């Protein structure tokens, strides 16, 4: 993971923006900031950040709406949401909007840095001891776990950071059940994140399944977790 990754911090609190900008810079990151969603969109016209740290509760367009809009535009920019509302339901709403991680306020800036680094690494699950043996077929799609890249007849299928990490974790252990806890640990999610695995799976199915309601490849194993069954 490159320490000079560019982080876009979006928060209407000027003091917090300044603190995060200084702390992230001290930890080797390049930083750009925006006060609100409109300014963030302006930054994205000429910047290509590696990750966005985004406040949920902002005047005007809030963080959840901006995240959902970015996903509808097929942007795969990793998004870490910040909010004072830390209930599990609020975190689930963040993942449903398309966020890759969620950190409730107040938080220790050291934890923020660790989460950013984990998101940028997109680490495979610890159980995967070696590289993937080759592209994994999912009907007309092929997933390259080593590159985190999903390709179809029309070209690359855009995945969010969380979707790519989830598919990588499953593709490295095809036909083997991974529990939600194992997947959450591999993706550096917390306990609320474990419950949000279900949300990530739902989103991923929309991109890899001909009919997400009748999965051919990404199956739920009741009481155990999920398994990826490749096929043509």
VMD Tcl script that draws the C-alpha trace (Angstrom):
set ca {
  {0.00 0.00 0.00}
  {1.45 3.33 -1.07}
  {1.86 5.80 1.76}
  {1.41 8.73 -0.64}
  {-2.21 7.81 -1.41}
  {-4.48 10.82 -1.92}
  {-7.31 11.09 0.60}
  {-10.28 13.40 0.02}
  {-11.77 14.54 3.36}
  {-15.32 15.94 3.14}
  {-16.77 17.47 6.32}
  {-18.60 20.71 7.10}
  {-16.70 21.06 10.41}
  {-13.71 23.26 9.55}
  {-11.86 22.33 12.75}
  {-12.21 18.60 12.11}
  {-11.16 19.02 8.47}
  {-8.01 20.80 9.58}
  {-7.22 18.21 12.26}
  {-7.73 15.26 9.91}
  {-5.78 16.93 7.14}
  {-2.80 17.51 9.43}
  {-2.92 14.06 11.02}
  {-3.23 12.21 7.72}
  {-0.38 14.25 6.25}
  {1.77 13.40 9.28}
  {1.10 9.73 8.51}
  {2.33 10.00 4.94}
  {-0.87 10.62 3.00}
  {-1.60 13.41 0.55}
  {-4.82 15.20 1.49}
  {-7.45 17.31 -0.24}
  {-10.49 18.68 1.59}
  {-14.03 19.81 0.81}
  {-16.62 21.53 2.99}
  {-19.72 19.93 1.46}
  {-20.93 17.54 -1.24}
  {-20.98 20.16 -4.00}
  {-17.36 21.07 -3.32}
  {-16.45 17.36 -3.20}
  {-18.00 16.88 -6.66}
  {-15.94 19.81 -7.91}
  {-12.76 18.19 -6.51}
  {-13.62 14.92 -8.26}
  {-13.73 16.67 -11.63}
  {-9.96 17.13 -11.60}
  {-8.67 14.90 -8.80}
  {-8.45 11.11 -8.64}
  {-8.31 10.40 -4.91}
  {-7.53 6.90 -3.71}
  {-10.14 7.11 -0.93}
  {-12.79 9.48 0.41}
  {-13.43 10.15 4.11}
  {-16.98 11.50 4.11}
  {-19.15 12.96 6.87}
  {-22.75 11.75 6.83}
  {-24.51 14.70 8.47}
  {-23.85 17.71 6.24}
  {-26.15 20.56 5.19}
  {-27.61 20.14 1.74}
  {-26.68 16.82 0.15}
  {-25.69 14.46 2.97}
  {-22.99 11.80 2.88}
  {-25.34 8.89 2.28}
  {-26.90 10.61 -0.72}
  {-23.51 11.52 -2.16}
  {-22.24 7.96 -1.70}
  {-25.30 6.50 -3.42}
  {-24.93 8.97 -6.27}
  {-21.28 8.03 -6.79}
  {-22.21 4.35 -6.95}
  {-24.96 4.99 -9.49}
  {-22.35 6.81 -11.56}
  {-20.27 3.59 -11.40}
  {-17.47 5.27 -9.45}
  {-15.46 2.68 -7.53}
  {-13.82 5.21 -5.19}
  {-13.53 3.65 -1.69}
  {-15.68 5.58 0.80}
  {-15.31 5.65 4.59}
  {-18.26 7.34 6.29}
  {-17.96 9.39 9.48}
  {-20.99 10.16 11.63}
  {-22.11 10.88 15.16}
  {-24.88 8.31 14.65}
  {-23.25 4.97 15.40}
  {-26.21 2.60 15.90}
  {-26.06 -0.65 13.92}
  {-29.03 0.47 11.82}
  {-27.16 3.63 10.82}
  {-24.10 1.60 9.82}
  {-26.22 -0.76 7.76}
  {-27.73 2.26 5.99}
  {-24.21 3.40 5.16}
  {-23.27 0.06 3.63}
  {-26.55 -0.06 1.73}
  {-25.71 3.33 0.23}
  {-22.44 1.87 -1.06}
  {-19.89 2.79 1.62}
  {-16.90 0.51 2.21}
  {-16.47 1.27 5.91}
  {-18.12 3.31 8.67}
  {-16.55 5.02 11.69}
  {-18.72 6.62 14.40}
  {-17.73 9.90 16.05}
  {-15.93 10.56 18.29}
  {-13.05 8.42 17.08}
  {-9.35 8.03 17.66}
  {-7.49 9.33 14.58}
  {-5.14 6.38 14.88}
  {-8.10 4.08 14.21}
  {-9.03 6.15 11.17}
  {-5.52 5.69 9.75}
  {-5.63 1.95 10.38}
  {-9.00 1.65 8.64}
  {-7.79 3.68 5.68}
  {-4.73 1.47 5.31}
  {-6.88 -1.66 5.56}
  {-9.24 -0.37 2.87}
  {-6.36 0.47 0.56}
  {-4.79 -2.94 1.05}
  {-7.99 -4.89 0.32}
  {-6.39 -7.86 2.04}
  {-7.45 -11.43 1.15}
  {-8.66 -13.66 4.00}
  {-5.92 -15.14 6.20}
  {-6.93 -18.66 5.15}
  {-5.77 -17.98 1.60}
  {-2.14 -19.05 1.72}
  {-1.30 -18.69 -1.97}
  {-2.20 -16.75 -5.08}
  {-5.34 -17.44 -7.05}
  {-4.86 -20.19 -9.63}
  {-6.37 -18.08 -12.43}
  {-9.44 -16.09 -13.41}
  {-12.65 -17.40 -11.83}
  {-15.53 -17.87 -14.32}
  {-18.93 -16.53 -13.30}
  {-21.05 -17.18 -16.36}
  {-20.00 -14.62 -19.00}
  {-17.83 -12.83 -16.41}
  {-14.27 -13.56 -15.31}
  {-12.89 -12.43 -11.95}
  {-9.14 -12.05 -11.49}
  {-8.61 -12.30 -7.73}
  {-4.97 -11.22 -7.95}
  {-5.97 -7.93 -9.59}
  {-9.41 -7.57 -8.01}
  {-10.81 -7.12 -11.51}
  {-14.13 -8.33 -12.89}
  {-14.46 -8.48 -16.68}
  {-17.38 -9.21 -18.96}
  {-18.17 -9.09 -22.68}
  {-18.50 -5.29 -22.49}
  {-15.25 -4.79 -20.55}
  {-14.48 -4.15 -16.90}
  {-17.40 -4.31 -14.47}
  {-16.84 -1.64 -11.85}
  {-16.70 -2.83 -8.27}
  {-16.48 -0.76 -5.11}
  {-13.54 -1.45 -2.82}
  {-15.76 -3.47 -0.49}
  {-17.28 -5.48 -3.32}
  {-13.86 -6.29 -4.81}
  {-12.49 -7.32 -1.41}
  {-15.52 -9.52 -0.70}
  {-15.35 -11.23 -4.10}
  {-11.60 -11.72 -3.68}
  {-12.11 -13.37 -0.29}
  {-14.66 -15.79 -1.72}
  {-12.83 -16.42 -5.01}
  {-9.67 -17.46 -3.21}
  {-11.64 -20.25 -1.53}
  {-14.06 -21.41 -4.25}
  {-16.63 -24.03 -3.23}
  {-15.73 -23.53 0.45}
  {-18.04 -21.87 2.93}
  {-16.75 -18.71 4.60}
  {-18.57 -17.51 7.70}
  {-19.65 -13.90 8.04}
  {-17.14 -13.55 10.87}
  {-14.29 -14.84 8.70}
  {-15.21 -12.50 5.87}
  {-15.58 -9.52 8.22}
  {-12.14 -10.24 9.71}
  {-10.61 -10.52 6.25}
  {-12.12 -7.15 5.29}
  {-11.12 -5.50 8.58}
  {-14.74 -4.81 9.52}
  {-16.05 -4.54 13.07}
  {-19.03 -6.39 14.58}
  {-21.55 -4.13 12.87}
  {-19.60 -4.80 9.71}
  {-20.19 -8.52 10.19}
  {-23.93 -7.92 9.92}
  {-23.29 -5.64 6.97}
  {-21.68 -8.53 5.06}
  {-25.22 -9.49 4.03}
  {-25.67 -6.05 2.50}
  {-22.38 -6.32 0.61}
  {-23.41 -9.73 -0.74}
  {-26.72 -8.34 -1.98}
  {-24.92 -5.56 -3.84}
  {-22.36 -7.95 -5.30}
  {-25.05 -10.33 -6.54}
  {-26.54 -7.53 -8.62}
  {-23.28 -7.41 -10.56}
  {-22.38 -11.11 -10.92}
  {-25.71 -12.94 -11.04}
  {-28.05 -13.18 -14.07}
  {-30.92 -13.16 -11.54}
  {-29.87 -11.97 -8.06}
  {-33.03 -13.52 -6.60}
  {-31.93 -16.97 -7.80}
  {-28.14 -17.00 -7.33}
  {-26.10 -19.33 -9.51}
  {-22.66 -18.45 -8.15}
  {-22.83 -16.66 -4.79}
  {-24.83 -18.88 -2.45}
  {-26.04 -18.48 1.11}
  {-25.44 -21.49 3.35}
  {-28.00 -21.11 6.11}
  {-26.44 -20.81 9.53}
  {-22.89 -20.96 8.15}
  {-22.13 -18.13 5.72}
  {-21.46 -17.80 2.01}
  {-19.81 -19.84 -0.73}
  {-18.78 -18.95 -4.26}
  {-19.40 -21.69 -6.82}
  {-17.75 -20.70 -10.12}
  {-19.20 -21.90 -13.40}
  {-19.85 -21.03 -17.00}
}
mol new
graphics top color blue
foreach p $ca { graphics top sphere $p radius 0.5 }
foreach p [lrange $ca 0 end-1] q [lrange $ca 1 end] { graphics top cylinder $p $q radius 0.2 }
display resetview
